[in-house]
């Protein structure tokens, strides 16, 4: 039975990734718990930039597209074990100054009540 539950969650992570590539914040928020947290790859704190609550997470997600208007996460691979999940991807995007970025990264997820409670994002930095 746990294989069936994990397959459903893997499908959810793919749907979530697809919404990121459509830049569809409304769709993304349907996956998130009411008390959700987003820890972005970059930011001033040890956790990057930490957004807590639906409005802050929504703004944090939109901020990614503001920084990289053509952001895309390709070659996605997902797995789930119990209440935790991982998505691996290759991020490509162009900053406002024209700098092109292509890096590998991953998201670590915690699920609660069928929703994403935590999205913790990591990506490589290239010099």
MINU-126280 format. One record per residue: x, y, z of N, C-alpha, C, O in turn; residue in three letters; residue number from 1. Coordinates in Angstrom, 1 decimal. Layout:
residues N
rec n.u:X&n.v:Y&n.w:Z&ca.u:X&ca.v:Y&ca.w:Z&c.u:X&c.v:Y&c.w:Z&o.u:X&o.v:Y&o.w:Z&aa:ALA&i:NUM
...
This chain:
residues 127
rec n.u:0.8&n.v:-1.2&n.w:0.0&ca.u:0.0&ca.v:0.0&ca.w:0.0&c.u:0.9&c.v:1.3&c.w:0.0&o.u:0.5&o.v:2.2&o.w:-0.7&aa:UNK&i:1
rec n.u:2.0&n.v:1.3&n.w:0.7&ca.u:2.8&ca.v:2.5&ca.w:0.8&c.u:3.4&c.v:2.8&c.w:-0.6&o.u:3.6&o.v:4.0&o.w:-0.9&aa:UNK&i:2
rec n.u:3.6&n.v:1.8&n.w:-1.5&ca.u:4.0&ca.v:2.1&ca.w:-2.9&c.u:3.0&c.v:3.0&c.w:-3.6&o.u:3.4&o.v:3.9&o.w:-4.4&aa:UNK&i:3
rec n.u:1.7&n.v:2.7&n.w:-3.4&ca.u:0.7&ca.v:3.4&ca.w:-4.0&c.u:0.7&c.v:4.9&c.w:-3.5&o.u:0.6&o.v:5.8&o.w:-4.3&aa:UNK&i:4
rec n.u:0.8&n.v:5.1&n.w:-2.2&ca.u:0.8&ca.v:6.4&ca.w:-1.7&c.u:2.0&c.v:7.2&c.w:-2.2&o.u:1.9&o.v:8.4&o.w:-2.5&aa:UNK&i:5
rec n.u:3.2&n.v:6.5&n.w:-2.3&ca.u:4.4&ca.v:7.2&ca.w:-2.8&c.u:4.2&c.v:7.6&c.w:-4.2&o.u:4.7&o.v:8.7&o.w:-4.6&aa:UNK&i:6
rec n.u:3.6&n.v:6.7&n.w:-5.0&ca.u:3.4&ca.v:7.1&ca.w:-6.5&c.u:2.5&c.v:8.3&c.w:-6.6&o.u:2.7&o.v:9.1&o.w:-7.5&aa:UNK&i:7
rec n.u:1.5&n.v:8.4&n.w:-5.8&ca.u:0.6&ca.v:9.5&ca.w:-5.8&c.u:1.4&c.v:10.8&c.w:-5.5&o.u:1.3&o.v:11.8&o.w:-6.2&aa:UNK&i:8
rec n.u:2.2&n.v:10.7&n.w:-4.5&ca.u:3.0&ca.v:11.9&ca.w:-4.1&c.u:4.0&c.v:12.3&c.w:-5.1&o.u:4.2&o.v:13.5&o.w:-5.4&aa:UNK&i:9
rec n.u:4.6&n.v:11.3&n.w:-5.8&ca.u:5.6&ca.v:11.6&ca.w:-6.9&c.u:4.8&c.v:12.3&c.w:-8.0&o.u:5.3&o.v:13.3&o.w:-8.6&aa:UNK&i:10
rec n.u:3.6&n.v:11.9&n.w:-8.3&ca.u:2.8&ca.v:12.6&ca.w:-9.3&c.u:2.5&c.v:14.0&c.w:-8.9&o.u:2.4&o.v:14.9&o.w:-9.7&aa:UNK&i:11
rec n.u:2.2&n.v:14.2&n.w:-7.6&ca.u:2.0&ca.v:15.5&ca.w:-7.1&c.u:3.2&c.v:16.4&c.w:-7.3&o.u:3.1&o.v:17.6&o.w:-7.7&aa:UNK&i:12
rec n.u:4.4&n.v:15.9&n.w:-7.0&ca.u:5.6&ca.v:16.7&ca.w:-7.2&c.u:5.8&c.v:17.0&c.w:-8.6&o.u:6.3&o.v:18.1&o.w:-8.9&aa:UNK&i:13
rec n.u:5.5&n.v:16.1&n.w:-9.6&ca.u:5.6&ca.v:16.5&ca.w:-11.0&c.u:4.6&c.v:17.6&c.w:-11.4&o.u:4.9&o.v:18.5&o.w:-12.1&aa:UNK&i:14
rec n.u:3.4&n.v:17.5&n.w:-10.9&ca.u:2.4&ca.v:18.5&ca.w:-11.1&c.u:2.9&c.v:19.9&c.w:-10.5&o.u:2.7&o.v:20.9&o.w:-11.2&aa:UNK&i:15
rec n.u:3.5&n.v:19.8&n.w:-9.4&ca.u:4.0&ca.v:21.0&ca.w:-8.7&c.u:5.1&c.v:21.6&c.w:-9.6&o.u:5.2&o.v:22.8&o.w:-9.8&aa:UNK&i:16
rec n.u:6.0&n.v:20.8&n.w:-10.1&ca.u:7.1&ca.v:21.2&ca.w:-11.0&c.u:6.6&c.v:21.8&c.w:-12.3&o.u:7.1&o.v:22.8&o.w:-12.8&aa:UNK&i:17
rec n.u:5.5&n.v:21.2&n.w:-12.8&ca.u:4.9&ca.v:21.7&ca.w:-14.0&c.u:4.4&c.v:23.1&c.w:-13.8&o.u:4.5&o.v:24.0&o.w:-14.7&aa:UNK&i:18
rec n.u:3.7&n.v:23.4&n.w:-12.6&ca.u:3.2&ca.v:24.7&ca.w:-12.3&c.u:4.3&c.v:25.7&c.w:-12.2&o.u:4.2&o.v:26.9&o.w:-12.6&aa:UNK&i:19
rec n.u:5.5&n.v:25.3&n.w:-11.6&ca.u:6.7&ca.v:26.2&ca.w:-11.6&c.u:7.1&c.v:26.6&c.w:-13.0&o.u:7.3&o.v:27.8&o.w:-13.2&aa:UNK&i:20
rec n.u:7.1&n.v:25.7&n.w:-13.9&ca.u:7.5&ca.v:26.0&ca.w:-15.3&c.u:6.5&c.v:26.8&c.w:-16.1&o.u:6.8&o.v:27.5&o.w:-17.0&aa:UNK&i:21
rec n.u:5.2&n.v:26.8&n.w:-15.6&ca.u:4.2&ca.v:27.6&ca.w:-16.2&c.u:4.2&c.v:29.0&c.w:-15.6&o.u:3.5&o.v:29.9&o.w:-16.0&aa:UNK&i:22
rec n.u:5.0&n.v:29.2&n.w:-14.5&ca.u:5.0&ca.v:30.4&ca.w:-13.7&c.u:3.6&c.v:30.7&c.w:-13.1&o.u:3.1&o.v:31.8&o.w:-13.2&aa:UNK&i:23
rec n.u:2.9&n.v:29.7&n.w:-12.6&ca.u:1.5&ca.v:29.7&ca.w:-12.2&c.u:1.4&c.v:29.7&c.w:-10.7&o.u:1.3&o.v:28.6&o.w:-10.1&aa:UNK&i:24
rec n.u:1.6&n.v:30.8&n.w:-10.0&ca.u:1.6&ca.v:30.9&ca.w:-8.6&c.u:0.2&c.v:30.4&c.w:-8.0&o.u:0.2&o.v:29.9&o.w:-6.9&aa:UNK&i:25
rec n.u:-0.9&n.v:30.7&n.w:-8.7&ca.u:-2.2&ca.v:30.2&ca.w:-8.1&c.u:-2.2&c.v:28.7&c.w:-8.1&o.u:-2.6&o.v:28.1&o.w:-7.0&aa:UNK&i:26
rec n.u:-1.7&n.v:28.0&n.w:-9.1&ca.u:-1.7&ca.v:26.6&ca.w:-9.1&c.u:-0.7&c.v:26.1&c.w:-8.0&o.u:-1.0&o.v:25.1&o.w:-7.3&aa:UNK&i:27
rec n.u:0.5&n.v:26.7&n.w:-7.9&ca.u:1.4&ca.v:26.3&ca.w:-6.8&c.u:0.8&c.v:26.3&c.w:-5.4&o.u:1.0&o.v:25.4&o.w:-4.6&aa:UNK&i:28
rec n.u:0.1&n.v:27.4&n.w:-5.2&ca.u:-0.5&ca.v:27.6&ca.w:-3.8&c.u:-1.5&c.v:26.5&c.w:-3.5&o.u:-1.8&o.v:26.3&o.w:-2.3&aa:UNK&i:29
rec n.u:-2.1&n.v:25.8&n.w:-4.5&ca.u:-3.1&ca.v:24.8&ca.w:-4.2&c.u:-2.4&c.v:23.6&c.w:-3.6&o.u:-3.1&o.v:22.7&o.w:-2.9&aa:UNK&i:30
rec n.u:-1.1&n.v:23.4&n.w:-3.8&ca.u:-0.3&ca.v:22.3&ca.w:-3.2&c.u:0.2&c.v:22.6&c.w:-1.8&o.u:0.6&o.v:21.7&o.w:-1.1&aa:UNK&i:31
rec n.u:0.1&n.v:23.9&n.w:-1.3&ca.u:0.7&ca.v:24.3&ca.w:-0.1&c.u:-0.2&c.v:24.2&c.w:1.1&o.u:-1.4&o.v:24.6&o.w:1.0&aa:UNK&i:32
rec n.u:0.3&n.v:23.8&n.w:2.2&ca.u:-0.5&ca.v:23.8&ca.w:3.5&c.u:-0.8&c.v:25.2&c.w:3.9&o.u:-0.1&o.v:26.2&o.w:3.5&aa:UNK&i:33
rec n.u:-1.7&n.v:25.4&n.w:4.8&ca.u:-2.1&ca.v:26.8&ca.w:5.3&c.u:-0.9&c.v:27.4&c.w:6.0&o.u:-0.7&o.v:28.6&o.w:5.9&aa:UNK&i:34
rec n.u:-0.1&n.v:26.6&n.w:6.8&ca.u:1.0&ca.v:27.1&ca.w:7.5&c.u:2.3&c.v:26.8&c.w:6.8&o.u:3.3&o.v:26.5&o.w:7.5&aa:UNK&i:35
rec n.u:2.4&n.v:26.9&n.w:5.5&ca.u:3.5&ca.v:26.5&ca.w:4.7&c.u:4.7&c.v:27.4&c.w:5.0&o.u:4.6&o.v:28.5&o.w:5.4&aa:UNK&i:36
rec n.u:5.9&n.v:26.8&n.w:4.6&ca.u:7.2&ca.v:27.5&ca.w:4.7&c.u:7.9&c.v:27.2&c.w:3.4&o.u:7.9&o.v:26.1&o.w:2.9&aa:UNK&i:37
rec n.u:8.6&n.v:28.3&n.w:2.9&ca.u:9.4&ca.v:28.2&ca.w:1.7&c.u:10.8&c.v:28.7&c.w:2.1&o.u:10.9&o.v:29.9&o.w:2.5&aa:UNK&i:38
rec n.u:11.8&n.v:27.9&n.w:2.0&ca.u:13.2&ca.v:28.3&ca.w:2.2&c.u:13.9&c.v:28.4&c.w:0.9&o.u:14.2&o.v:27.3&o.w:0.3&aa:UNK&i:39
rec n.u:14.1&n.v:29.6&n.w:0.4&ca.u:14.7&ca.v:29.8&ca.w:-0.9&c.u:16.2&c.v:29.5&c.w:-0.9&o.u:16.9&o.v:29.4&o.w:0.1&aa:UNK&i:40
rec n.u:16.7&n.v:29.2&n.w:-2.1&ca.u:18.2&ca.v:28.9&ca.w:-2.3&c.u:19.1&c.v:30.0&c.w:-1.8&o.u:20.2&o.v:29.7&o.w:-1.3&aa:UNK&i:41
rec n.u:18.7&n.v:31.2&n.w:-2.0&ca.u:19.6&ca.v:32.3&ca.w:-1.7&c.u:18.9&c.v:33.2&c.w:-0.7&o.u:17.7&o.v:33.3&o.w:-0.5&aa:UNK&i:42
rec n.u:19.8&n.v:34.0&n.w:0.0&ca.u:19.3&ca.v:34.9&ca.w:1.0&c.u:20.3&c.v:35.1&c.w:2.1&o.u:21.3&o.v:34.5&o.w:2.1&aa:UNK&i:43
rec n.u:20.0&n.v:36.0&n.w:3.0&ca.u:20.9&ca.v:36.5&ca.w:4.0&c.u:21.1&c.v:35.5&c.w:5.2&o.u:22.0&o.v:35.6&o.w:5.9&aa:UNK&i:44
rec n.u:20.1&n.v:34.6&n.w:5.3&ca.u:20.1&ca.v:33.7&ca.w:6.5&c.u:20.7&c.v:32.4&c.w:6.2&o.u:20.9&o.v:32.0&o.w:5.0&aa:UNK&i:45
rec n.u:20.9&n.v:31.6&n.w:7.2&ca.u:21.5&ca.v:30.2&ca.w:7.0&c.u:20.5&c.v:29.4&c.w:6.2&o.u:20.9&o.v:28.5&o.w:5.5&aa:UNK&i:46
rec n.u:19.2&n.v:29.7&n.w:6.3&ca.u:18.2&ca.v:29.0&ca.w:5.5&c.u:17.9&c.v:29.7&c.w:4.2&o.u:16.9&o.v:29.3&o.w:3.5&aa:UNK&i:47
rec n.u:18.7&n.v:30.6&n.w:3.7&ca.u:18.5&ca.v:31.4&ca.w:2.5&c.u:17.5&c.v:32.5&c.w:2.9&o.u:17.7&o.v:33.2&o.w:3.9&aa:UNK&i:48
rec n.u:16.4&n.v:32.6&n.w:2.2&ca.u:15.3&ca.v:33.5&ca.w:2.5&c.u:14.2&c.v:32.6&c.w:3.0&o.u:13.8&o.v:31.8&o.w:2.2&aa:UNK&i:49
rec n.u:13.7&n.v:32.8&n.w:4.2&ca.u:12.7&ca.v:32.0&ca.w:4.7&c.u:11.3&c.v:32.7&c.w:4.7&o.u:11.2&o.v:33.8&o.w:5.3&aa:UNK&i:50
rec n.u:10.4&n.v:32.1&n.w:4.0&ca.u:9.0&ca.v:32.7&ca.w:3.9&c.u:8.1&c.v:31.8&c.w:4.7&o.u:8.0&o.v:30.6&o.w:4.5&aa:UNK&i:51
rec n.u:7.3&n.v:32.4&n.w:5.6&ca.u:6.4&ca.v:31.6&ca.w:6.5&c.u:5.0&c.v:32.1&c.w:6.3&o.u:4.7&o.v:33.3&o.w:6.4&aa:UNK&i:52
rec n.u:4.1&n.v:31.2&n.w:6.0&ca.u:2.7&ca.v:31.5&ca.w:5.8&c.u:2.3&c.v:31.7&c.w:4.3&o.u:3.2&o.v:31.9&o.w:3.5&aa:UNK&i:53
rec n.u:1.1&n.v:31.5&n.w:4.0&ca.u:0.7&ca.v:31.5&ca.w:2.6&c.u:1.0&c.v:32.8&c.w:1.8&o.u:1.5&o.v:32.7&o.w:0.7&aa:UNK&i:54
rec n.u:0.8&n.v:33.9&n.w:2.4&ca.u:1.0&ca.v:35.2&ca.w:1.7&c.u:2.5&c.v:35.4&c.w:1.4&o.u:3.0&o.v:35.8&o.w:0.4&aa:UNK&i:55
rec n.u:3.3&n.v:35.1&n.w:2.5&ca.u:4.8&ca.v:35.2&ca.w:2.3&c.u:5.4&c.v:34.2&c.w:1.3&o.u:6.2&o.v:34.5&o.w:0.5&aa:UNK&i:56
rec n.u:4.8&n.v:33.0&n.w:1.4&ca.u:5.3&ca.v:32.0&ca.w:0.4&c.u:4.9&c.v:32.3&c.w:-1.0&o.u:5.7&o.v:32.2&o.w:-1.9&aa:UNK&i:57
rec n.u:3.7&n.v:32.8&n.w:-1.2&ca.u:3.3&ca.v:33.2&ca.w:-2.5&c.u:4.2&c.v:34.3&c.w:-3.0&o.u:4.6&o.v:34.3&o.w:-4.2&aa:UNK&i:58
rec n.u:4.5&n.v:35.3&n.w:-2.2&ca.u:5.4&ca.v:36.4&ca.w:-2.6&c.u:6.8&c.v:35.9&c.w:-2.9&o.u:7.4&o.v:36.3&o.w:-3.8&aa:UNK&i:59
rec n.u:7.3&n.v:34.9&n.w:-2.1&ca.u:8.6&ca.v:34.3&ca.w:-2.3&c.u:8.6&c.v:33.6&c.w:-3.6&o.u:9.6&o.v:33.7&o.w:-4.4&aa:UNK&i:60
rec n.u:7.6&n.v:32.8&n.w:-4.0&ca.u:7.5&ca.v:32.1&ca.w:-5.2&c.u:7.5&c.v:33.2&c.w:-6.4&o.u:8.3&o.v:33.0&o.w:-7.3&aa:UNK&i:61
rec n.u:6.7&n.v:34.2&n.w:-6.3&ca.u:6.7&ca.v:35.2&ca.w:-7.4&c.u:8.0&c.v:35.9&c.w:-7.5&o.u:8.4&o.v:36.3&o.w:-8.6&aa:UNK&i:62
rec n.u:8.7&n.v:36.1&n.w:-6.4&ca.u:10.0&ca.v:36.7&ca.w:-6.4&c.u:11.1&c.v:36.0&c.w:-7.3&o.u:12.0&o.v:36.6&o.w:-7.8&aa:UNK&i:63
rec n.u:10.9&n.v:34.6&n.w:-7.3&ca.u:11.8&ca.v:33.8&ca.w:-8.2&c.u:11.7&c.v:34.3&c.w:-9.6&o.u:12.7&o.v:34.4&o.w:-10.3&aa:UNK&i:64
rec n.u:10.4&n.v:34.4&n.w:-10.1&ca.u:10.2&ca.v:34.8&ca.w:-11.5&c.u:10.6&c.v:36.3&c.w:-11.7&o.u:10.9&o.v:36.6&o.w:-12.8&aa:UNK&i:65
rec n.u:10.5&n.v:37.1&n.w:-10.7&ca.u:10.9&ca.v:38.5&ca.w:-10.8&c.u:12.4&c.v:38.5&c.w:-11.1&o.u:12.9&o.v:39.3&o.w:-11.9&aa:UNK&i:66
rec n.u:13.2&n.v:37.7&n.w:-10.4&ca.u:14.6&ca.v:37.6&ca.w:-10.5&c.u:15.0&c.v:36.9&c.w:-11.8&o.u:16.1&o.v:37.3&o.w:-12.4&aa:UNK&i:67
rec n.u:14.3&n.v:36.0&n.w:-12.2&ca.u:14.6&ca.v:35.2&ca.w:-13.5&c.u:13.3&c.v:35.0&c.w:-14.3&o.u:12.6&o.v:34.0&o.w:-14.1&aa:UNK&i:68
rec n.u:12.9&n.v:36.0&n.w:-15.1&ca.u:11.7&ca.v:36.0&ca.w:-15.8&c.u:11.5&c.v:34.8&c.w:-16.7&o.u:10.3&o.v:34.4&o.w:-17.0&aa:UNK&i:69
rec n.u:12.6&n.v:34.2&n.w:-17.2&ca.u:12.5&ca.v:33.0&ca.w:-18.0&c.u:12.8&c.v:31.7&c.w:-17.3&o.u:13.3&o.v:30.7&o.w:-17.9&aa:UNK&i:70
rec n.u:12.7&n.v:31.7&n.w:-16.0&ca.u:13.1&ca.v:30.5&ca.w:-15.1&c.u:12.5&c.v:29.2&c.w:-15.6&o.u:11.3&o.v:29.2&o.w:-16.0&aa:UNK&i:71
rec n.u:13.3&n.v:28.2&n.w:-15.6&ca.u:12.8&ca.v:26.9&ca.w:-16.0&c.u:13.5&c.v:25.8&c.w:-15.2&o.u:14.8&o.v:25.9&o.w:-15.0&aa:UNK&i:72
rec n.u:12.8&n.v:24.8&n.w:-14.8&ca.u:13.4&ca.v:23.7&ca.w:-14.1&c.u:13.2&c.v:22.4&c.w:-14.9&o.u:12.1&o.v:21.9&o.w:-15.1&aa:UNK&i:73
rec n.u:14.3&n.v:21.9&n.w:-15.5&ca.u:14.2&ca.v:20.8&ca.w:-16.4&c.u:14.7&c.v:19.5&c.w:-15.9&o.u:15.3&o.v:19.5&o.w:-14.8&aa:UNK&i:74
rec n.u:14.5&n.v:18.4&n.w:-16.6&ca.u:15.0&ca.v:17.1&ca.w:-16.2&c.u:14.7&c.v:16.7&c.w:-14.8&o.u:15.5&o.v:16.2&o.w:-14.0&aa:UNK&i:75
rec n.u:13.4&n.v:17.0&n.w:-14.4&ca.u:13.0&ca.v:16.8&ca.w:-13.0&c.u:12.9&c.v:15.3&c.w:-12.7&o.u:12.5&o.v:14.5&o.w:-13.5&aa:UNK&i:76
rec n.u:13.4&n.v:14.9&n.w:-11.5&ca.u:13.3&ca.v:13.6&ca.w:-11.0&c.u:12.8&c.v:13.7&c.w:-9.6&o.u:13.3&o.v:14.6&o.w:-8.8&aa:UNK&i:77
rec n.u:11.9&n.v:12.9&n.w:-9.2&ca.u:11.2&ca.v:13.0&ca.w:-7.9&c.u:11.2&c.v:11.6&c.w:-7.2&o.u:11.2&o.v:10.6&o.w:-7.8&aa:UNK&i:78
rec n.u:11.3&n.v:11.7&n.w:-5.8&ca.u:11.0&ca.v:10.5&ca.w:-5.0&c.u:10.5&c.v:10.9&c.w:-3.7&o.u:10.6&o.v:12.0&o.w:-3.2&aa:UNK&i:79
rec n.u:9.7&n.v:10.0&n.w:-3.1&ca.u:9.0&ca.v:10.2&ca.w:-1.8&c.u:9.3&c.v:9.0&c.w:-0.9&o.u:9.3&o.v:7.9&o.w:-1.4&aa:UNK&i:80
rec n.u:9.5&n.v:9.3&n.w:0.3&ca.u:9.6&ca.v:8.3&ca.w:1.4&c.u:8.8&c.v:8.8&c.w:2.6&o.u:9.3&o.v:9.7&o.w:3.3&aa:UNK&i:81
rec n.u:7.7&n.v:8.2&n.w:2.8&ca.u:6.9&ca.v:8.6&ca.w:3.9&c.u:6.4&c.v:10.1&c.w:3.8&o.u:5.8&o.v:10.4&o.w:2.8&aa:UNK&i:82
rec n.u:6.7&n.v:10.9&n.w:4.8&ca.u:6.2&ca.v:12.3&ca.w:4.7&c.u:7.2&c.v:13.2&c.w:4.1&o.u:7.1&o.v:14.5&o.w:4.2&aa:UNK&i:83
rec n.u:8.3&n.v:12.7&n.w:3.5&ca.u:9.4&ca.v:13.5&ca.w:2.9&c.u:9.5&c.v:13.2&c.w:1.4&o.u:9.1&o.v:12.1&o.w:1.0&aa:UNK&i:84
rec n.u:9.9&n.v:14.2&n.w:0.7&ca.u:10.1&ca.v:14.1&ca.w:-0.7&c.u:11.2&c.v:14.9&c.w:-1.2&o.u:11.7&o.v:15.8&o.w:-0.6&aa:UNK&i:85
rec n.u:11.7&n.v:14.5&n.w:-2.4&ca.u:12.8&ca.v:15.2&ca.w:-3.1&c.u:12.5&c.v:15.4&c.w:-4.5&o.u:12.0&o.v:14.5&o.w:-5.2&aa:UNK&i:86
rec n.u:12.8&n.v:16.6&n.w:-5.1&ca.u:12.8&ca.v:16.8&ca.w:-6.5&c.u:14.2&c.v:17.3&c.w:-6.9&o.u:14.8&o.v:18.2&o.w:-6.3&aa:UNK&i:87
rec n.u:14.8&n.v:16.7&n.w:-7.9&ca.u:16.1&ca.v:17.1&ca.w:-8.4&c.u:15.8&c.v:17.7&c.w:-9.8&o.u:14.9&o.v:17.3&o.w:-10.5&aa:UNK&i:88
rec n.u:16.6&n.v:18.7&n.w:-10.2&ca.u:16.3&ca.v:19.4&ca.w:-11.4&c.u:17.5&c.v:20.2&c.w:-11.9&o.u:18.5&o.v:20.3&o.w:-11.2&aa:UNK&i:89
rec n.u:17.5&n.v:20.6&n.w:-13.2&ca.u:18.4&ca.v:21.6&ca.w:-13.7&c.u:17.7&c.v:22.9&c.w:-13.9&o.u:16.8&o.v:23.0&o.w:-14.7&aa:UNK&i:90
rec n.u:18.2&n.v:23.9&n.w:-13.2&ca.u:17.6&ca.v:25.3&ca.w:-13.3&c.u:18.3&c.v:26.1&c.w:-14.4&o.u:19.5&o.v:26.1&o.w:-14.5&aa:UNK&i:91
rec n.u:17.5&n.v:26.7&n.w:-15.3&ca.u:18.1&ca.v:27.7&ca.w:-16.2&c.u:17.2&c.v:28.9&c.w:-16.1&o.u:16.0&o.v:28.9&o.w:-15.9&aa:UNK&i:92
rec n.u:17.9&n.v:30.1&n.w:-16.3&ca.u:17.2&ca.v:31.3&ca.w:-16.2&c.u:18.2&c.v:32.5&c.w:-16.5&o.u:19.4&o.v:32.3&o.w:-16.5&aa:UNK&i:93
rec n.u:17.6&n.v:33.6&n.w:-16.8&ca.u:18.4&ca.v:34.8&ca.w:-17.1&c.u:18.0&c.v:35.9&c.w:-16.1&o.u:16.9&o.v:36.2&o.w:-16.0&aa:UNK&i:94
rec n.u:19.1&n.v:36.5&n.w:-15.5&ca.u:18.9&ca.v:37.6&ca.w:-14.6&c.u:18.6&c.v:38.9&c.w:-15.3&o.u:18.8&o.v:38.9&o.w:-16.5&aa:UNK&i:95
rec n.u:18.1&n.v:39.9&n.w:-14.6&ca.u:17.7&ca.v:41.2&ca.w:-15.3&c.u:19.0&c.v:41.8&c.w:-15.9&o.u:18.8&o.v:42.5&o.w:-16.9&aa:UNK&i:96
rec n.u:20.2&n.v:41.5&n.w:-15.4&ca.u:21.4&ca.v:42.1&ca.w:-16.0&c.u:21.9&c.v:41.3&c.w:-17.2&o.u:22.9&o.v:41.6&o.w:-17.8&aa:UNK&i:97
rec n.u:21.1&n.v:40.2&n.w:-17.6&ca.u:21.5&ca.v:39.5&ca.w:-18.8&c.u:22.3&c.v:38.2&c.w:-18.5&o.u:22.6&o.v:37.5&o.w:-19.4&aa:UNK&i:98
rec n.u:22.7&n.v:38.1&n.w:-17.3&ca.u:23.5&ca.v:36.9&ca.w:-16.9&c.u:22.7&c.v:35.6&c.w:-17.0&o.u:21.6&o.v:35.5&o.w:-16.4&aa:UNK&i:99
rec n.u:23.2&n.v:34.7&n.w:-17.7&ca.u:22.6&ca.v:33.4&ca.w:-17.8&c.u:23.0&c.v:32.4&c.w:-16.7&o.u:24.2&o.v:32.4&o.w:-16.4&aa:UNK&i:100
rec n.u:22.1&n.v:31.7&n.w:-16.2&ca.u:22.4&ca.v:30.7&ca.w:-15.1&c.u:21.9&c.v:29.4&c.w:-15.5&o.u:20.8&o.v:29.2&o.w:-16.1&aa:UNK&i:101
rec n.u:22.8&n.v:28.4&n.w:-15.3&ca.u:22.4&ca.v:27.0&ca.w:-15.5&c.u:23.1&c.v:26.2&c.w:-14.4&o.u:24.3&o.v:26.1&o.w:-14.4&aa:UNK&i:102
rec n.u:22.3&n.v:25.6&n.w:-13.5&ca.u:22.8&ca.v:24.9&ca.w:-12.4&c.u:21.9&c.v:23.7&c.w:-12.0&o.u:20.7&o.v:23.7&o.w:-12.3&aa:UNK&i:103
rec n.u:22.5&n.v:22.7&n.w:-11.3&ca.u:21.7&ca.v:21.6&ca.w:-10.8&c.u:21.2&c.v:22.0&c.w:-9.4&o.u:21.8&o.v:22.9&o.w:-8.7&aa:UNK&i:104
rec n.u:20.1&n.v:21.5&n.w:-9.0&ca.u:19.5&ca.v:21.8&ca.w:-7.7&c.u:18.5&c.v:20.8&c.w:-7.2&o.u:18.2&o.v:19.8&o.w:-8.0&aa:UNK&i:105
rec n.u:18.0&n.v:21.0&n.w:-6.1&ca.u:17.0&ca.v:20.1&ca.w:-5.5&c.u:16.1&c.v:20.8&c.w:-4.6&o.u:16.5&o.v:21.9&o.w:-4.0&aa:UNK&i:106
rec n.u:14.9&n.v:20.3&n.w:-4.4&ca.u:14.0&ca.v:20.7&ca.w:-3.3&c.u:13.8&c.v:19.6&c.w:-2.4&o.u:13.6&o.v:18.4&o.w:-2.8&aa:UNK&i:107
rec n.u:13.8&n.v:19.9&n.w:-1.1&ca.u:13.4&ca.v:18.9&ca.w:-0.1&c.u:12.0&c.v:19.3&c.w:0.4&o.u:11.8&o.v:20.5&o.w:0.7&aa:UNK&i:108
rec n.u:11.2&n.v:18.3&n.w:0.5&ca.u:9.8&ca.v:18.6&ca.w:0.9&c.u:9.4&c.v:17.9&c.w:2.2&o.u:9.9&o.v:16.8&o.w:2.5&aa:UNK&i:109
rec n.u:8.5&n.v:18.5&n.w:3.0&ca.u:7.8&ca.v:17.8&ca.w:4.1&c.u:6.3&c.v:17.9&c.w:3.8&o.u:5.8&o.v:19.0&o.w:3.5&aa:UNK&i:110
rec n.u:5.6&n.v:16.8&n.w:3.8&ca.u:4.2&ca.v:16.8&ca.w:3.5&c.u:3.4&c.v:16.6&c.w:4.8&o.u:3.9&o.v:15.9&o.w:5.8&aa:UNK&i:111
rec n.u:2.3&n.v:17.3&n.w:4.9&ca.u:1.4&ca.v:17.1&ca.w:6.1&c.u:0.0&c.v:17.3&c.w:5.6&o.u:-0.4&o.v:18.3&o.w:4.9&aa:UNK&i:112
rec n.u:-0.9&n.v:16.3&n.w:5.9&ca.u:-2.3&ca.v:16.4&ca.w:5.5&c.u:-2.5&c.v:16.4&c.w:4.0&o.u:-3.4&o.v:17.1&o.w:3.5&aa:UNK&i:113
rec n.u:-1.6&n.v:15.8&n.w:3.2&ca.u:-1.7&ca.v:15.8&ca.w:1.8&c.u:-1.2&c.v:17.0&c.w:1.1&o.u:-1.4&o.v:17.2&o.w:-0.1&aa:UNK&i:114
rec n.u:-0.6&n.v:17.9&n.w:1.8&ca.u:-0.1&ca.v:19.2&ca.w:1.3&c.u:1.4&c.v:19.4&c.w:1.6&o.u:1.9&o.v:18.6&o.w:2.4&aa:UNK&i:115
rec n.u:2.0&n.v:20.3&n.w:0.9&ca.u:3.4&ca.v:20.6&ca.w:1.1&c.u:3.5&c.v:21.6&c.w:2.3&o.u:3.0&o.v:22.7&o.w:2.2&aa:UNK&i:116
rec n.u:4.1&n.v:21.2&n.w:3.4&ca.u:4.3&ca.v:22.0&ca.w:4.6&c.u:5.6&c.v:22.8&c.w:4.4&o.u:5.7&o.v:23.9&o.w:4.9&aa:UNK&i:117
rec n.u:6.6&n.v:22.2&n.w:3.9&ca.u:7.9&ca.v:22.8&ca.w:3.7&c.u:8.5&c.v:22.5&c.w:2.3&o.u:8.5&o.v:21.4&o.w:1.9&aa:UNK&i:118
rec n.u:8.9&n.v:23.6&n.w:1.6&ca.u:9.7&ca.v:23.4&ca.w:0.4&c.u:11.0&c.v:24.1&c.w:0.7&o.u:11.1&o.v:25.3&o.w:0.9&aa:UNK&i:119
rec n.u:12.1&n.v:23.3&n.w:0.8&ca.u:13.4&ca.v:23.8&ca.w:1.1&c.u:14.3&c.v:23.6&c.w:-0.2&o.u:14.6&o.v:22.5&o.w:-0.6&aa:UNK&i:120
rec n.u:14.7&n.v:24.7&n.w:-0.8&ca.u:15.3&ca.v:24.7&ca.w:-2.1&c.u:16.8&c.v:24.9&c.w:-2.0&o.u:17.3&o.v:25.7&o.w:-1.2&aa:UNK&i:121
rec n.u:17.6&n.v:24.1&n.w:-2.8&ca.u:19.0&ca.v:24.2&ca.w:-2.8&c.u:19.4&c.v:24.2&c.w:-4.3&o.u:18.8&o.v:23.5&o.w:-5.1&aa:UNK&i:122
rec n.u:20.5&n.v:25.0&n.w:-4.6&ca.u:21.0&ca.v:24.9&ca.w:-6.0&c.u:22.5&c.v:25.3&c.w:-5.9&o.u:23.0&o.v:26.0&o.w:-5.1&aa:UNK&i:123
rec n.u:23.2&n.v:24.7&n.w:-6.9&ca.u:24.6&ca.v:24.9&ca.w:-7.0&c.u:24.9&c.v:26.4&c.w:-7.3&o.u:24.0&o.v:27.1&o.w:-7.9&aa:UNK&i:124
rec n.u:26.0&n.v:26.9&n.w:-6.9&ca.u:26.5&ca.v:28.3&ca.w:-7.3&c.u:27.6&c.v:28.1&c.w:-8.3&o.u:28.6&o.v:27.4&o.w:-8.0&aa:UNK&i:125
rec n.u:27.6&n.v:28.8&n.w:-9.4&ca.u:28.7&ca.v:28.7&ca.w:-10.3&c.u:29.4&c.v:30.1&c.w:-10.3&o.u:28.8&o.v:31.1&o.w:-10.3&aa:UNK&i:126
rec n.u:30.7&n.v:30.0&n.w:-10.4&ca.u:31.5&ca.v:31.2&ca.w:-10.4&c.u:31.9&c.v:31.6&c.w:-11.8&o.u:32.5&o.v:32.6&o.w:-12.1&aa:UNK&i:127
